[in-house]
Amino acid sequence: MLLPNIKHPKQLMNLSVNELEDLAVQIRNFLIEKLSVTGGHLAPNLGVVELTLALHYCFDSPRDKMIFDVGHQAYVHKILTGRMDQFDTLRKYKGLCGFVKRSESEHDVWEAGHSSTSLSAAMGMAMARDLKGENNRVIAMIGDGALTGGMAFEALNHIGHEQKKLIVILNDNEMSIAPNVGAMHNYLSKIRSDRFYLRAKDEVEMVLKKIPAIGGKLAKTAEKMKDSLKYMMVPGVLFEELGFTYLGPVDGHDLNKLIDTLNQADNVDGPVLVHAVTTKGKGYRPAESDSHKWHGVSTPYKIESGQMLKAVGNPMYTEVFGQTLIELGEQDKRIVAVTPAMPGGSGLIPFSKKFPDRMIDVGIAEQHAATLCAALAMEGMKPVFAVYSTFMQRAYDQIVHDICRHNANVMFAIDRAGFVGADGETHQGVYDVAFMRHIPNIVIMMPKDENELRHMMKTALDYNEGPIAYRYPRNNVRGVPMDTELVPIPIGTWEIVRPGEGYAILASGPMVQLAEETAEQLKREGISVEVVNARFIKPLDGEMLKNLAETGTSMLVLEEVSQAGSMGSAVLEYFAEQGIHDAVVSLMGIEDRFIEHGSIPQQREEVGLTLESVCQEIRKLKTARTAELGKRSFMS
């Protein structure tokens, strides 16, 4: 066994290609075995085993900078750089991160959880290298799905213009998370399907080299001849027109060809694009046959059969959203679902089968999706922008400029709102309230349970005055009874779910359940706590806030979002604007730092969103209230 002895990528240089091929088999078996217990991104990593081995064989990490787009396909890189022994802790609390992590290893030079960033990072590192007078290589690996992102096109344009020496490896497996869409996908399909591409290109070059240099005029003619032949015989020349030397397509599982191609790329003084065609899920039949399902595995599975060992429990909020959208879609033909390459993750596959003409997957292009929704709304449609909270960050400018400024009636279905668990800090859905609440015209809601989510979806559909968002968590639903008739909720109204006196918890989303548990716990201590379902984050229920302040109720705002810019901040702003200076308000949310991977309960415990912490905060309010009442009694 070679694998247990690999502690540093330099050791690969002592291996033959045959030994590297054996090592590839061992790495695949290791990943299949370990991820059957921990879960993780299986199919993407099985697809890049040979590619990653070739990279580390040909280049010298960390001196040479290897940049992995998104970073969830870097498990092989982690194995080769001395972290194999940590894979039992993959994606667990305080364990090995499922993405590239700079604090983990000197070999991790760039980290990201969002796609399409690697080319910009590579350009920055190449420019820094040249400015410092160094001579290391810079290599970026990007998938064909990530290449559809607008940021990748911006970087390609700049790299081609500057002509810096760097290598871009296009890992072309025809997939991002779901099957790819768009013109770039079709363009790459043409190249993949033309088995004469390389031979045609080589023959053109050979012919030109045999033409004697007999003057500038003939040389120009030869160049025109080259271009003419290129356009006739090559199915696509986009990358060459952008200023890259294009090498490929090459079999991404043939180590001999990969090593030879990477060495060729290293000899080019300028930007090179190596087009490697790979199979997502390579070497594990279940993952090869359904790489979408096996992209990210969240539950253990049986290695022999590929059977997922799903825990018994209630469905996810995502499923409730998807089914309810079908119900609403049957009632209103104006509803159009829009997703940025996440039809499965957003629960839209059933909708797409029911209404294929009203399902739009734009690929990894959140900015385009947002502006597209604005235009759909302006033309009388009812677009539902189904997007994870973390990915919606990428469309902030379009939300401000094209949706809210136009007051376009776009419905935002914000999935994964709050903590997300094992994906960690790059995917936490805790910032959307802060970056959306301050934008004029928008309404923001969050349900306390799945039944209320359904009513909020009806609320959004019936609302015609501008953009409206409902956010929901990456949790199993509570299992409450479901109403058959959906009715809109009056905008800006909160709900008292448990009466109390003297103290009130204003909670949103899953925190309502925590508030109810807190009230029940404190009841045993003689403390009566009112629980308010603060389901509208914007606008606030000003009337209820005034009543709470006028009755001298001490308030605790409880939410699973960044405390800066939160609903709690909005409550404080409201009292300041109303000139109510004696309102007692305490805030509990997520402190000003990034929260890493682990389970959702562990993440909540880390920031103090637990039963005991909330009880303790109410006890503090009680102590302060008792002291204040005693002070007033003494003064009177």
Number of C-alpha atoms within 10 A of each C-alpha: 8 13 16 12 10 18 16 16 22 17 13 20 14 10 14 10 17 11 13 21 19 14 21 25 16 16 24 22 15 17 22 22 14 19 22 21 18 18 22 28 21 28 29 29 24 28 28 29 27 26 26 21 22 26 20 24 22 17 22 17 21 16 14 16 22 26 28 30 27 23 23 24 27 23 29 23 25 25 22 24 21 17 18 21 11 13 21 14 16 23 23 22 18 11 15 21 25 25 27 27 18 13 10 12 14 12 25 23 20 19 21 21 20 18 24 28 25 29 29 19 20 26 25 14 20 23 16 12 15 13 9 9 9 10 12 19 20 24 27 22 25 24 24 23 27 26 26 23 21 17 17 19 15 13 20 21 14 17 25 19 13 13 15 18 23 28 26 23 25 23 25 27 22 21 22 25 23 19 17 22 18 12 10 15 19 13 14 18 14 15 19 19 11 12 11 13 18 16 12 16 16 10 12 17 14 11 11 14 11 8 11 9 11 8 8 9 10 13 15 11 11 17 13 12 14 17 14 12 16 17 12 11 15 18 18 16 15 12 16 15 11 15 20 24 19 18 20 18 21 18 18 24 21 16 21 15 15 23 20 13 19 22 14 13 23 20 10 13 12 18 25 29 23 23 24 25 23 24 22 28 26 22 18 19 13 18 23 18 13 13 25 19 17 22 23 17 18 18 15 19 20 13 17 9 9 15 11 14 13 10 8 6 10 11 14 17 23 25 18 17 21 19 17 19 23 18 11 17 20 13 10 13 12 17 24 25 26 26 26 24 24 22 24 17 19 22 21 25 17 16 21 20 11 14 17 13 10 17 21 19 21 21 26 26 22 25 21 17 23 29 20 21 27 28 18 19 25 17 10 12 18 26 28 27 25 25 25 27 25 23 25 23 18 15 16 17 13 19 26 20 14 18 25 21 16 16 21 28 29 33 28 26 26 25 25 26 27 28 29 23 25 23 21 25 21 19 24 25 29 25 22 25 23 18 14 21 19 14 14 13 20 25 25 23 26 24 23 21 22 25 20 21 22 25 19 26 27 19 20 29 22 13 18 15 14 20 25 27 24 23 24 28 25 18 19 16 20 17 12 10 9 12 11 8 8 17 15 16 18 11 19 18 18 23 14 15 13 17 13 18 14 17 25 25 31 28 29 27 26 22 21 24 17 21 30 21 17 22 27 15 17 17 13 9 10 8 18 19 26 22 27 23 26 29 28 24 25 23 18 21 18 16 11 15 18 16 11 19 18 12 11 16 21 22 24 23 24 28 26 24 25 23 22 16 17 28 29 25 14 19 20 18 12 16 19 13 10 11 10 14 11 11 20 19 19 17 20 22 21 26 13 9 9 13 20 23 28 24 18 18 12 17 22 19 14 13 16 16 21 20 16 13 15 21 17 14 15 24 16 13 20 16 12 14 18 12 12 12 12 12 11 10 9 8 7 6
